[in-house]
């Protein structure tokens, strides 16, 4: 098995999972407007469905891994997680 290439953990279903821009913004501690600029600038991958944009989780986590800082982490709190959960629940 050592010679075989292993698929990344995010392959498969993870690659197709998306979240609405407001949820992506909450997870990144940014405004939805800023997330829109990141999508337009090619820093995040999103798909358009009707009038709404959905950011792929893979691009969101990749961006967060590259740009996360201790200062940003201090702003990331339970309230942000609660807001993200509300958006996901609809």
N, C-alpha and C positions, 0 to 999 in steps of 0.2 A: 503494500500500500504506500510505501514511502515514495515510490516512483510516480504514483498517480497524483495528478493535481487535484487538490481539494477545492471545492467551491467555497467562496467566501460565505460567512454566516448570513450576510444580508441578501444573498441571491434568492431567487424564487419569489415568494409572496412579498417579501420586504420591498423588492424593487417596484412593485406595483402599488404599494400603499401611499396614500396622500393625505394631507390635512389641509383644511381651508387656511387662507392667508392669516386670518385673525388668530388661529391656533398656532401657526408657525411663528407669528409675531410674539405671542405669549411665551412660547418655548425658548425663543432667542432673546427675550427681554428687549424687544424692539417694537416700534410702532408698525401697524399694518402698512402705512405709507412707505416706510423704510424697507420693509420686506418686498413691496412692489418694485422699488428701485433696484434691489438686489436681484430680483427675477429678471428685470429688464436689462441689467448689466451682465447677466449670465453667471452670477455667483450662486444662484439657486435655480433648480429646475422646477418648472410648474407646468400644469396643463390647464387649458381653459375649458370649462364646461358651462355653456350658456354665458351668464353674466359673472360667473365666479371663477376664481383661480384657485387651484389646489397645488400645494408644494409637495414634492416627493419627500418621503421620510429619509431616503438615502442621501439626497442632497442637503437636507436640513441638518442631519447629524454630521455630515462631512464638513459643512460650513461651521457648525458649532465647535467641532473638534479643532479646526484651524484657527478660530477667532475667540475661543473662550478665554477669559481672564479671571483672576481672583476678584478684581473690581466688579466685573459683571456678575460674578457668582453671588456677591453680597446683595445684589438687587433681586436675585432669583429666590423667591420665597414661596411659602405654602399658598398664598393668595394667587400667585401666578399659576400654580398647578391647578387650583380650584377653577380659575377662569378657563384654562385649557380644557378641563374636564367638562365644564358647562357647554363650551362650544362644540365639543365632540358629541355630547348627549343631545344637542339640538335644542 
